[in-house]
Amino acid sequence: MDTHIENRREICDFLRRELVGPAPLGEPVDPSRDFSFDSYNDFLLPRCQTNGEEILQRERPAIRYGVGVLYPQHGPKDEDAAQELDDGTEESAQATLEESAEDDINVMQRRTQAAEEEDFEGYDLSDVNAARPSSMGISFLARLSPRGTIRVSVTGGTYVEKPVKVRGTERAWWLRRPVRKELTIAARDLDATDECEWTKGWEEGPLRLALWVLSRPFGANSRLLTVCLVNRSSGRSDTHSLFQAGVEVAVECPDRSAEILPYPKPPGPEFDAEEESLALLYRDSQTYAVGHGCSADWSRGPEGSVTSVFSSSLPLVETPSITPSIHDEDGKEIRVSMAELAGLVDVADPFSDIDRICELYEAWVEERFAQVSKLDKRYQGPAKSNLARCSDVAQRIRQGVLYLKSDQCARRAFELANHAILLQQLRGVRDLRKAEYNSSARRFVFSPPRSDPDPRHPPDGRGYWRPFQIAFILMCLRSSVDGSAPDRKTVDLLWFPTGGGKTEAYLGLAAFSLFHRRLKRPDDTGVHVLMRYTLRLLTAQQFQRAAGLICAMEYLRRQLPGELGTEPFSIGIWVGSGATPNTRKDGLKALQELNDGRRTENHPFILTRCPWCSAMMGRLKDDKGLPKQVPRVLGYERGAKSVVLRCPDHDCAFHDGLPVVLI
């Protein structure tokens, strides 16, 4: 586990170096020297300055970094502007303000609309949302003391161009210069009766920076402070931007009478039901600052109090681990056997584990109900509403079990669905079976050899429903196949972190509804389930996974044609011509290009392995020494009018054709 934590830390550090910077690397060199290189390879070797600061060699700073940058308010108006356009950056006119640099603080103040105490919404700092922002800020609530101070630390970096020569041609390095400014503000200057402000400008090399602090009363003995850093410079983005910009604010007082308070929340009556529920769930997670053009974070002292707030251009948080496992009072993990629910093994009551899950869930809901009276009054309403929905879910799960016990068709469909999911699960974890041509047999053989796992004796860790999966299926069973079910119009959203088993849960429900339809009418055909994903890569991955379930269902149908009819179960994909062929003609053309070697990796046939036995599909990477008549593409074949998909392994149940449609 320590290794994984270190890996995560390295990835986060890498992303920060890549997006925000700086990323000093290589041999330290004296930046005051003149440099001349005989080769580009030597010129591009990583180097840093002797003080440890970065040297950019391959890209200009404005191209290298795009996060945590405060651009000049006024861009170039001459040949520099044309150069920036040539380099692909946005037109500077879109990022500049029409007002002069001398008035920028007043401009921001005019854009800022203070909210009344009873209708608090925070401040609108419009400039921080520009395409190329020149300002960033953080807002927080504090209790000030007349003897206290506000300490503001501004950090960042600028880059200075240094000419170097490569084989007689002038090139450029960009040397980083750190920026650090400490400003101290007397608390009494920000603790006036009414709204007040404090400003300070200074120069950092070619940059003209300004700090603007707005203070306004909020509640009793507290002030709402907005601290904003502004780049008031005029010039090119490479030389007049503040990179890695950051602001940190601490409230200090010798007697500790000053402190940073939780950030104020909008009043409860304005919440809708969802906001009230979120306020309840996150009642113990206080926010101490909000960012403008950046994120905000805070540091805690040894006693848990917040000692400072600071900007974050690349916010980072570690989310708590969530496990799908549930244990009873004896520490035994509760799980539900698919083989038992499928009727593959004899047990006295296949629903006993499900009943136990229901009992534990109902007990958990009752325990939560007992805690409602201990909550703050503003949370009791949403708490009761949430728990009422939990009780409704528990009742629907119970009703799902009763439905299976009372409806013979539903029970049989449920058994078949469990059998199919079990088969798919056992076959979906094996490694790719690679192809090797056997000249004596005159066909391809695949390794490792094909195996048929016994669903009655699945390996450890396989063949079981996680509690939330079977609960979701049971609560949705009846409404998915019965048009008169009370919950027919309810859309049930299944949420769980990645890798928890959401896909398997809804594939189980899909299998149940498909089997139920066939059991009711074996001759009934047509599209029954639609799946949609917003990412093309995710669509392809989930399609291959769902194809494995369809193969399992079709495998069972072939064994039970009397119950499930003669029409195959099948799956198709329709995502547009950018991913799959839209016509048979396009499919045949793509197959020909694949056979000719004109297309290898980016072909439109999606499947890279047989969904049933994992035999490889696609073009062979190494076809040297193969007889001329041996195909170089496995699994995709030219049919009478279209491309046919079939498993290339002669011993596979789907060698005659996969129930998959791509066109």
C-alpha positions, 0 to 999 in steps of 0.5 A, spaced: 500 500 500 505 504 501 508 503 494 501 505 491 501 511 495 508 513 493 506 512 486 500 516 486 504 522 489 509 521 483 503 522 478 500 528 482 507 531 482 508 530 475 501 533 473 503 539 477 510 540 473 507 539 466 501 543 467 503 549 472 510 548 473 516 549 474 519 543 472 527 544 473 531 538 470 538 536 468 545 539 469 546 545 473 549 551 468 551 558 470 546 562 466 550 568 465 555 564 460 554 565 453 552 558 450 554 555 443 552 548 441 554 544 435 548 540 435 541 540 436 541 534 441 546 537 445 542 544 445 536 540 448 539 536 453 535 538 460 539 543 464 537 548 470 540 554 473 545 553 478 540 556 483 536 550 481 531 554 477 528 552 471 531 553 464 525 552 458 529 550 452 523 547 447 517 551 448 516 558 450 513 559 457 506 561 454 506 555 450 509 550 456 504 552 461 497 554 461 495 553 468 496 558 474 498 564 469 496 571 470 497 574 463 498 582 462 492 586 462 494 589 456 497 585 450 502 587 445 499 592 439 505 591 434 509 585 431 509 581 438 501 580 437 502 577 430 508 573 433 503 570 438 497 569 433 502 565 429 504 561 435 497 559 436 495 563 442 489 566 443 488 573 440 490 578 445 485 583 444 480 578 447 484 578 453 485 585 455 481 590 458 478 596 455 480 600 461 487 603 463 492 599 467 491 605 472 484 604 473 484 596 474 482 596 481 476 600 480 474 596 474 474 590 478 470 593 484 465 596 479 464 588 477 463 586 484 456 586 487 456 586 494 450 581 496 446 583 502 447 579 509 440 575 508 441 574 501 449 572 500 451 570 494 459 572 494 462 576 489 462 576 482 469 577 479 468 577 472 475 578 470 478 571 473 473 568 468 476 571 462 480 566 457 486 569 459 485 572 466 490 577 469 487 576 476 485 571 481 483 571 488 480 568 494 474 570 499 474 567 506 470 569 513 475 572 519 474 574 526 479 580 526 483 583 532 485 590 533 492 588 535 492 583 529 495 583 522 493 580 515 499 577 512 499 575 505 504 571 501 504 572 493 509 567 489 510 565 482 515 566 477 517 570 470 521 568 465 527 572 461 529 570 454 536 568 453 539 567 446 544 561 445 547 559 438 546 552 435 550 551 429 551 558 428 543 559 428 540 563 434 535 560 439 532 562 445 532 559 452 527 562 457 530 562 464 525 562 470 526 568 476 522 567 482 517 572 485 515 572 492 512 578 496 510 578 503 505 584 505 502 585 512 496 589 513 494 592 519 487 588 521 484 595 524 485 598 516 480 592 514 475 592 520 472 599 519 464 599 520 462 599 513 465 596 507 473 598 506 478 596 501 486 596 501 490 596 495 498 595 494 502 595 487 509 594 486 514 592 480 517 585 479 522 586 474 518 587 468 511 586 471 507 591 475 503 587 480 497 589 485 494 586 491 487 588 492 483 587 499 476 588 500 473 587 507 465 588 508 462 586 515 458 580 515 454 578 522 457 579 529 464 581 529 466 578 523 469 580 516 468 577 509 475 578 506 476 578 498 484 578 497 485 579 489 492 579 485 492 583 479 497 583 473 497 590 471 502 589 466 502 591 459 506 586 454 507 579 451 505 573 455 511 570 455 515 576 458 509 579 462 505 574 465 506 571 472 507 564 472 505 559 477 501 564 481 499 563 488 496 567 494 496 565 501 493 569 507 494 568 514 490 572 520 495 573 526 494 576 533 499 575 539 493 573 543 489 568 538 483 572 538 483 573 531 481 566 527 479 564 520 471 562 520 467 557 516 465 560 510 458 562 510 453 558 507 446 561 503 440 561 508 436 554 508 430 557 506 433 558 499 435 551 498 431 546 494 431 539 496 437 536 493 441 542 496 438 541 503 440 533 502 447 535 500 448 540 506 446 534 511 451 529 508 456 534 508 455 538 515 461 535 518 465 538 512 466 545 512 469 550 507 473 555 509 475 559 503 472 560 495 477 561 489 476 566 484 479 564 477 482 558 482 481 553 487 482 555 494 485 550 500 487 551 507 492 549 512 490 547 519 494 548 526 496 543 531 489 544 534 485 543 528 484 550 527 485 553 520 491 558 520 491 560 513 487 560 506 491 559 499 489 559 492 490 552 488 491 552 480 491 545 480 486 542 486 488 536 489 484 531 494 484 524 496 477 521 496 475 516 501 475 508 499 468 505 498 468 498 498 462 494 496 463 489 501 458 488 507 459 484 513 455 481 519 456 482 526 460 476 526 465 479 521 463 474 515 462 477 508 455 477 506 454 475 498 449 472 494 451 466 490 449 466 482 449 459 482 444 458 487 440 463 484 440 460 477 438 453 480 445 450 478 446 447 486 441 445 490 440 449 497 434 449 502 433 456 500 437 460 495 434 467 497 436 466 505 442 471 503 438 476 500 433 476 506 439 477 510 441 483 506 434 486 507 434 485 514 441 488 515 439 494 511 432 495 514 436 495 521 441 500 518 435 505 516 432 504 523 438 506 526 439 512 522 432 514 524 433 514 531 439 519 530 435 524 526 432 527 533 440 529 535 441 533 528 440 540 528 433 542 526 435 545 519 437 538 517 432 534 520 427 535 514 432 532 509 434 527 514 427 524 514 426 525 507 432 521 505 430 515 510 423 515 507 426 514 500 431 508 504 425 505 507 421 505 500 428 502 497 428 496 502 420 495 501 421 495 493 427 489 494 422 485 499 417 486 493 422 484 488 423 477 492 416 476 493 415 477 485 420 472 484 416 467 489 409 468 486 411 469 478 413 463 475 416 466 469 419 471 473 423 466 477 425 462 471 428 469 467 431 470 474 435 463 474 437 464 467 439 471 468 444 469 474 446 463 469 448 467 464 452 473 468 455 467 471 458 464 465 460 471 462 463 473 469 467 466 469 469 467 461 471 475 462 477 475 466 481 470 462 488 473 458 488 474 450 489 467 447 494 468 442 494 465 435 499 461 432 499 457 425 499 450 425 502 447 418 500 440 419 493 441 421 493 447 416 489 452 421 490 457 427 491 454 434 490 458 440 494 459 447 493 458 452 488 452 450 480 453 451 477 451 457 470 451 459 469 453 467 464 449 471 459 454 473 457 450 479 464 451 482 466 458 480 473 459 483 474 463 489 472 471 488 467 469 482 460 467 482 457 472 487 453 478 487 455 484 491 449 486 496 448 493 492 448 489 485 443 484 487 439 489 491 438 494 485 436 488 480 431 486 485 428 493 486 427 494 479 425 487 477 418 488 476 418 495 474 422 493 468 417 487 465 410 489 468 407 495 465 402 496 471 408 496 476 407 502 481 414 504 480 414 503 472 415 511 471 421 511 476 428 512 473 433 508 478 440 511 478 445 506 480 451 510 483 458 507 485 465 509 484 469 506 478 470 498 479 465 497 484 460 493 479 455 498 476 456 494 469 454 487 472 448 490 476 445 493 470 447 487 465 444 482 470 437 486 469 438 487 462 439 479 461 433 478 466 428 483 462 430 479 455 429 472 458 423 474 461 420 477 454 422 470 450 419 466 455 413 470 455 413 469 447 419 465 444 417 468 437 418 475 439 424 479 437 426 486 436 431 491 440 429 491 447 435 494 451 439 501 449 445 503 452 449 509 451 455 512 453 458 519 452 465 517 451 467 513 445 473 509 448 468 507 454 463 505 449 467 500 445 470 497 452 463 496 455 460 494 448 465 488 448 463 486 455 456 486 454 457 482 448 460 477 452 453 477 456 450 476 449 454 470 447 452 467 454 445 468 453 445 465 446 449 459 448 443 458 453 438 459 448 441 454 443 440 449 449 433 451 450 430 453 444 423 450 446 423 455 452 427 461 448 425 460 441 430 460 435 431 467 434 438 468 436 440 473 442 444 479 439 448 485 440 449 491 435 453 498 436 451 504 432 456 510 434 457 513 427 462 512 421 468 515 425 468 508 429 464 503 425 462 502 418 455 505 417 454 501 410 456 494 408 460 497 402 464 501 408 465 495 412 467 491 406 472 496 404 475 497 411 476 489 411 480 490 404 484 495 407 485 491 413 487 485 409 492 489 405 495 492 411 493 499 409 490 499 416 492 495 422 490 498 429 485 503 428 480 499 424 472 499 425 471 492 427 471 494 435 472 486 437 479 485 439 478 478 442 472 473 442 467 475 447 466 467 449 473 464 449 478 470 448 481 468 442 484 474 438 481 477 433 484 482 428 490 483 423 496 478 425 502 483 427 507 478 425 505 474 419 512 472 416 513 465 414 505 464 413 503 461 406 500 466 402 493 463 402 493 463 409 489 469 412 492 475 415 486 477 419 482 473 424 475 473 426 473 478 420 471 475 414 468 477 407 460 474 407 456 474 401 454 482 402 457 484 408 463 483 413 461 477 418 464 476 425 466 469 427 471 466 432 477 464 429 478 458 434 474 452 430 473 449 437 469 455 440 461 455 440 461 461 436 466 459 430 460 459 426 458 466 427 458 471 433 451 474 435 454 481 434 452 486 429 457 492 427 453 495 421 
